[in-house]
Amino acid sequence: MYTDGKGTKLSTTFAAGGYSGKATFIRAVQLTRGSLGASATLVKVNNRWVLKVLANGRPVAASQTVNLGGNIVVKVTRAQNGRPVEVVITTPYLSIRVAQRARYYSPNVVDTRYGEWLDVYLTVLRPLPLPVGGLLGEEHPLPPAVLLQSPALMPSTDANA
């Protein structure tokens, strides 16, 4: 999903869900940089979907914040019934918010394959370390220093232009 020049990698795990299991849902998000790692994974425990958050392989409890080192912070920002339902993983330049989607419970949805999914939001906090790959790779603009060095990209100051 995302890679950068500092060796950060953000990946997702997709699974079938929805009506008759024909949709594709995000069920897990993993962030790694070297030996550091954080993940948020939806797992089915009995008949409930539970968000399991790990920081360097250790569980993160509801309302807990863990500093992984390398300026990476994992913070459970919302909990329900004592279990995490939302986590924010922050690097100096990127914030990843992962939220367990509140399932629409309806007597019409009796399909056990329907499942739950994660909503994932990326917020760029400062310029990303180049090169950037993945979903943000093609869309990421050039750094301002590169833009300023290119006369063809500079705005015209000629009043007649």
Secondary structure, 3 states (H helix, E strand, C coil): CEECCCCEEEEEEEEEECHHHCEEEEEEEEEEECCEEEEEEEEEECCEEEEEEEECCEECCCCCEEEEECCEEEEEEEEECCEEEEEEEECCCEEEEEEECCCCCCCCCCCCCCCCCEEEEEEECCCCCCCCEECCCCCCCCCHHHHHHCHHHCCCCCCCC
